[in-house]
Amino acid sequence: MKDTTVLPVLTGHGLPADADVAYRALALFGPCDLAELVRRVGLSRPRLRAALSALADVGIAMQIAEPATGRRRAHATARWAVMPPELVVDKLREQYGRRHARASVTDLMNAARSCPGVRVVPQATATERRSYLLDQARHEHLVMYTDLAFDTEVARGAVPSARRRHERGVRLRTLALADSRSPRLPAPDLALLDGEHRRAGDLPFHVAIIDRSVAFLPLDDDDAAAGCLEVTHPRLVNGLCALYERQWATATRPLIPTARQHALLGLLAKGHTDVSAAQRLGVSARTIAHEVRALMDHYRVTSRFQLGLVLAITWDDLDIPPQGDQTLHG
C-alpha cells in the first residue's frame, strides 16, 4: 500500500534547510550511513554531519548499530534513522514549547474575572455568538489556526457565510501551521475559506479577530468543549492584532505548483533532463530551467533531488501527460 504520510517541514520549526533535506531522505528511504546519505542527497559530508547533528540535538534523529556478521563485522558502520513523521511535530513542540503563548492566555483568563472587556463564553453559545458577529462584519476577519487537520464537512458548512462576507468586501487573512492539512474542498471554496493565506512553523494559539473590535480565543486549544474567551477591551484587542501582524510578517505564502510545474516535477522525478522534459511539455528548455530554479529558490534547496525530497515527490503522486500532450502550454 502506498504511504501517504505527510512529512513535516522542519525549516518552519527553526531547523536549517540541510536538516530538513536529511530528515526527508531518511524518512523516505530508511536508515542510511553517512556515505549513502551523501550519494542520495548530494550534500557534502560536513554539511550532512551538521544537519544530522541538528536533528540529533532535538531528538528526532539517532544513530543505530548496523547488524554485521562474518566478513562484514569488522567493517560495520553506524547508520542514521529518524523518528516517524507523525511524532516529529509533537517532539519539536516539546522542545520549544508554548510557554509564552500559554502565559498570555492565562493572563487573559485571569483578566476575565475582573475586566469588563473580557468574558467567558460557554461552548453551547460560542458558535452562535461568533456566527452572529461574523454576519455583522464589514471590514476585516483575521484568523490564526493551530489545528493540524480540519474537518472537511465543518469547512464545507462554513463556505456560504464566507462567500457572503467576501461579497460584502470583508478582507480575510488566515495563518495556519506549515504542517497542517487543508480540508478536501474544491479550490474555489478553499480560496473563500483561506482568503489571503500564509503558513508558519509554529503559532502561539488559535484566535479569530473581527473588525479589530472583538476577538475569540479558545480556553483550551485541545478541548473545544471548554468554551472560549470573547475579548472586546480595546487595549487587549489591539495587542492581539499586533501579535497577529508579527506572526503574519514572518509567515510565508504557500507555493501551489501550477499544472505545468506539477507535471515537470514528475518528469524530473522519473529522470528526464530539462531538454526531454521541455519536449514532453511543449516549451523551451530555458522555460523549464526557470521553472525549476523558481521552485528551488522558494524551498531554499540546491539540487533537483533535494527539491523532490522537500516536496515528498514520488512517481505515483504525479499526473504526467502522455507523449505529445500539448495542454500545458503557457
PAKE-356787 format. One record per residue (C-alpha): x, y, z. Coordinates in steps of 0.2 Angstrom, whole numbers, plus 2048, in hexadecimal, padded with zeros to 3 digits. Layout:
# residues N
XYZ
...
This chain:
# residues 330
800800800
8068117FC
80C81C80B
80382C80B
80B83381B
80E84681A
82084A81F
82185A82A
82B869824
83986A830
83F87B82A
82F882831
83487C842
844885842
84F87783B
85B87B82C
85687681B
86486881A
85C860829
84C860821
853858811
85C84B81C
84D847826
842844816
84F83980E
85082E81E
83D82E820
83A82980D
84881D80B
84B81681C
85B815827
86B81A81D
87D81C822
88682D81E
88D82780E
87D821807
87483180D
88183B803
87D8317F3
86B8337F5
8698467F9
87984D7F1
87E857801
890857806
89584D815
89885C821
88786381C
87F852820
888850830
882861836
87085D830
87084C839
877854848
869861848
85C853846
864849854
864859860
85185A85F
84F847861
848843850
85783A849
86282D851
87082184C
86D80E84C
87980084B
87A7F783B
8787E483D
8877DC836
88C7CA835
89B7C082F
8A77CA823
89D7DA824
89E7DB837
8AE7E4838
8A87F182B
8977F4833
892807834
88581083D
876815834
86A824837
857822839
84A82E83D
83A82F847
82A82B83E
82283B836
81283A841
81C83C851
82884A84B
81D85984D
81985485E
82B851862
83086285C
82286B865
828862875
839869872
83487B86E
82387B878
816888878
81A890889
8188A2883
80889F87A
800895889
8068A3895
7FD8B088A
7ED8A588A
7EE8A389D
7EF8B689F
7E08B8895
7D68AB89E
7DB8B38AE
7D68C48A7
7C58BD8A3
7C18BD8B6
7C28CF8B7
7C38D88A7
7B38DD89F
7BB8DB88D
7BE8C888F
7B18BB892
7B08A8892
7A48A1885
79E88F887
7A0884879
78D881878
78B894872
79C89786B
799892859
78989B858
7918AB85F
7A08AA853
7948A7844
78A8B6849
7998C284A
7A08BB83A
78F8BF831
7918D1837
7A38D2832
7A78E0825
7BA8E2824
7C58D5829
7C68C3830
7D78BC837
7D98AA83C
7E88A1843
7E688E843
7EF88184D
7E7872847
7F186583D
7E185F834
7D0866830
7C085D82F
7BA85E81D
7A785E820
7A986C82D
7B3876820
7A6872813
79987981E
7A3889821
7A488D80E
79389680C
7968A381A
7A88A5814
7A18A9802
7958B6809
7A38BE812
7AE8BE803
7A08C67F9
79E8D4806
7B18D8804
7B78D1815
7C98CE814
7CE8BD81A
7E08B881F
7E48A7826
7F489F82E
7F688D830
804881835
81087C828
80C86982B
7F986B82B
7EE86281E
7E186C816
7CF865815
7CB85C804
7C08697FC
7BF8707EA
7CD87D7E7
7C088C7E6
7B88877F7
7C98857FF
7CE8967F8
7BF89E801
7C4896811
7D689A810
7D58AC809
7E78B380A
7F08A4811
8018A1819
809893823
815893831
81F88583A
81788984B
809894851
805899863
7F3896864
7E389685A
7DA8A7858
7CD8AF84D
7CC8C284D
7BD8CB845
7BE8DD83F
7CC8E084B
7BF8E2859
7BC8D1860
7C68C1861
7C38AF866
7CF8A386D
7CC891873
7CE88E885
7D787E881
7DE87B86F
7DC868872
7CA868879
7BD87286F
7B086E87C
7B9879888
7B2888880
7BB89887B
7BF8AA880
7B78B9878
7C28C8879
7BC8D9875
7C78E4880
7D08EF874
7E18EE87B
7E08DB87B
7D98DA86A
7E78E6863
7F48DB86B
7ED8CB863
7EC8D4852
7FF8D9855
8038C7859
7FA8C1849
8038CE83E
8148C8845
8108B6841
80A8BB830
81A8C582C
8258B582F
8198A8827
81B8A3815
80F8A1807
80C88F802
81288B7F1
8058817E7
80D87A7D7
80487E7C7
7FF86F7BC
80F8717B2
81A8717C1
8118627C8
8148587B8
82685F7B7
82A8587C8
8238477C3
82E8477B4
83D84C7BD
83983F7CB
8398327BD
84A8377B7
8468437A8
8538517A4
84D8637A1
84E86078E
84385078F
83785779B
835867790
83185C781
82485278B
81C863791
81E86C781
82887B788
83A880786
848879791
84B88A798
83988B79E
83C87B7A7
84C8817AF
8438917B5
8358867BC
84187B7C6
84B8897CC
83C8927D3
8368837DC
8488807E3
8498927E9
8388917F1
83D8827FB
84F8877FE
8578777F7
8668757EB
8628667E0
85385F7D7
85484F7E2
85385A7F2
8448627EA
83C8517E8
83F84D7FA
83885D800
82885B7F7
8288487FB
8268447E9
8248327E2
81F82D7D1
80E8267D7
80A8377DE
80B8417CE
8008427BE
80B8427AF
80484679E
806839790
81383C783
80D84A777
801851783
801864780
7F486978D
801871799
80787F78F
808891796
